[in-house]
Amino acid sequence: MADTVLYEVSDGLATITLNRPQAMNALNIAAKVALRDAAQAAASDDAVRAVLLTAAGDRAFCVGQDLKEHIGLLATDRETGSGHTMSTVREHYNPIVRALADAPKPVVAAVNGVAAGAGFGFALAADYRVVADTASFNTSFAGVALTADSGISWTLPRVVGPGRAADLLLFPRSITAQEAYELGIANRLVAADELRAEAEKAARALAAGPTVAYAALKEAVAYGLTHSLEETLEKEDELQTRAGRSEDHAIAVQAFVNKERPKYLGR
């Protein structure tokens, strides 16, 4: 994979690192392709039991689209009439968000700095966000005369409510780390110099946990947001049956009886 994104798997944890710190981890085409490929690889690899999405440097998690590249691509579109530039949503952003949100394993985002536009969207696609106290968030889209993408029109209202989401989308502004925590955007707020250690600790704990149960929890929450109580009860029955048949459930029950700490296999 291109060095715009680093990918490493260790002890069941896949670490995906956006690696353009000199550009505040802005998303040029190479970075989007590499991130898409890394996210899909992590989601589909049975040896990966949790994912940590992070970024190099201390200024930015990801500021979204690389506007310097984007300007040139728009000019080419005008010359050729192709309109190809905006296909990046379909070709890159959508597959990235699907891979993160639908992965049958927990995804932790370690937000080290500015998360704007698609960067904000990717952070929201994770299941758990550990945020540095120096970080900030900004929807950004309306500020460059664009609508929402990277799943943020779906994820943001579910995190902060539709009214607050409309405010943040229509009137883009910098949301401090403290406000993000108060809004529920940040699950855990830590000192900047402790971010990587704390995020990796959380991700490794999840990687050592009951992966089948985690996958079922993700599916249950996503399903319950868009279905009736009766439908959700049926889904819970289905998912609990699946989790109950897992090896990890048998391990957990036996460990409980023996008063031991369970050692999960992730299956």
N, C-alpha and C positions, 0 to 999 in steps of 0.2 A: 504493500500500500504506500501511497505517496507520503512523504514526510510532513505534509501539512496536517496529518492526523497520525498519531501514534497508537498502536494497538498491541496489548500485551495480556496474556492469560497466565495467572499464577494461582494455584490452589483453589481453582473453581471461580476465581474472580477475573473478569475481563475488564481491563482499564482502557478506556478510550480517551485520548488526550488531544484536544484541539491545539495545534502547534504552529500558530502564526502570531506569536506575541508582539512582533514588531508592527503588525497590522491590527492589533487588538482582537486577534482571532476572527477577523472578518472572513466571510464565506465567499471565496472565489470558487470557480468551477472545480478546480482540483480538490479543494477542501471539501466541497459538498459531495463529490463523488466518493472521496475517501471516507468521509463520515458515514455516508449511506452504506458503503460496503462493510465498514467496521460494525455498525449497529446491526445490520442484517446477519453478519457472521456471529456476533455475540448472541443474538436472539435464537439462532438455529442450532448452535453448538450445545449438545447435551452435556458436555464437560464443563460448560460455563453455568454456574448456579446463581451468579449475581453480576451486575454491571455497574461500574463506576464511570460516570461521564464527568470529565474535568477539563482544565485548560492550562496551558503554559503561561507563565508570567504572572504579574500581580495587579495588572491594570484592568484586564477584561476577561470575562468568561467567553463572551462572544457578542459582538456588536451587530450581528446580522449580516445582511448582504454587503459584499465588498462594492461600495458605490463607485470607486475608481474604475474597476473592471466593468461595472454595470453601465456606466456612461458610454464607454466604447461599444458595448454590445447593443445598446439602444441606437447608437448612430449607425451601426451596421444594419440593424433592422429597418431603419428609415431608408437606407440606400437600397436594400434588397427587397423590402416589403415582406420579409419572412415572418416577423413577429415571434421569432424563436426565443427571444430572451426570457419572456415570462413563462415559458414552458418549464423553467426551473422548479416551479411549485410542484408540478406533476412528476417531473423526473427526479427531483432531489428531496425537496422538503417533505412532501407527503410520505415517501418511503421511509425517510428517517424517523418521522413521528410515529408511523405505524410500527416500525421495528422496536422503538423504545417503549411505546405505550402498550403494545400487544405482546411483548416478550413474555414467555411463560416463566419468568423469573424476575426478582426485584431489580429496579434500576435506581441508583442513587446519583444525584447531580451534586457536585461540589462547586458552588458558585463563588469564584474568587474575586470578581470585579464586576464591571458593567455587563449586564445581560440585557440586550436590546433587540427589538424586532424578532427575527427568527431565533436568536440566542435565548430570548425570553421564552419563546415557544418551546424550544428544545428542553429547557429547564423544567417547564410545566409538564412536559410529556413524561418526565421521570416520576417515579413513585414517591421519592423522598428527597428533599432538598436540604443540604447542609450549606449554610450561607455565611461567608465572612462578614464581619461587622463593618467592613469597608466597601462591601458590594452595593450595587444598586440595580434597579430594573426600570425599563422604559419600553412601552409598546412600540413607539416610534413610527408606525405605519402611516398614520394620517399626516405626520410631519413631512413626509416625502410624497404625499398625494397618492397613497396606496391603501388598500384594504388589508384586513388581517389575513395572515397565512400561518404556516407551521403549526396548525391546529389550535392556535390561541383563541379563536372565536368559540371553540368548544371547551377548552380547558379552563380559560380564565374565568368565565361566568360560574363554572362549577367550583372554583376555589374561592372566589371573592363575592359571588352573587352577581346577577345580571345588571343591577343598577350601578354598582361600583365598576364592573367591567366596562359598561358603556362610558362612564366618566373617564376611565384610564385609556380607552381606545380613542374617544373623540377629542380629548384634551391631553395628549401625551406629555408626560413629565417624568422627572427622575424620582423613583420611589426608593427611599433609603432602606438599608437593611433592616433597621428597627421597624419601620412601617411595614415592610414586607413580612416580617415576623408577626406583627399584629394582625395583618390581613390574612394570614395563613399561607402566604406564598412560600415563606421559609418555614420548614419544619423545625430546624435547629439553627440557632445563631451562635457563632463561635468567633473567637479572636482570629484575626487574619493569619497570624503565624501558627495557629493550631488547626487551620482548616483541613489541610491535606491529611494530617494524622487522624483527625476526628472523623472525616468522611470515609477514609479507608477503613478505620475501625468499624464503623457502622456497616460498610459494604461487606467486609470480611465476615462479620457476624451473620449477615444474611446469607452469604455464600456457604456458610457452615450449617445453615438451618434447613427446615423441611421444605424443599423446593416445590414439591407437588402442592403442598398446602398454600404456599405463597402464590403460586400461579392461580390456584382456585380463588384466593382472596382477591387478587387483581380482577379476575373475570367477574366475580360476584359484585364487586363495587361498581364496575363499569356497567354491568347489566342492570343493576338496581337503579341507576340514575335515569334510565330511559324506559323502564317497564313498571307495570303495576305491582302492587304488593303481592297479589296472587301469583303473578308470573314469576316474581322474584323468589317467593317461597318454593315454587317448583324448581327454579334454578338452584337454590340452596340445597335442595334435596339431591339433585343431580351431582352437584359439586362435592357435597359432603360424602356421598357414596364413593366418588372417585378418590377423595383424600383418605377415606377410611380403608380403602384397599391398598394404599401405598405401604411400602416397606417401612417408611419413616414413621407412620402411625404405629405400627406394631413395635418398632424400636422405642418410641416415646412412651407407650403404655408400659412396656416391660421395664424401662428405666424408672418410671414413676413408682412402680411396685417395688423395685429394688432400691429405691431412694438413691439413684445414680443420675448423673448428667447424661442425657442422650447423645449419642454420636450418630448424626444423621448421614445417610448415603445420598440424599437428593433424588430418591426414586420411591 
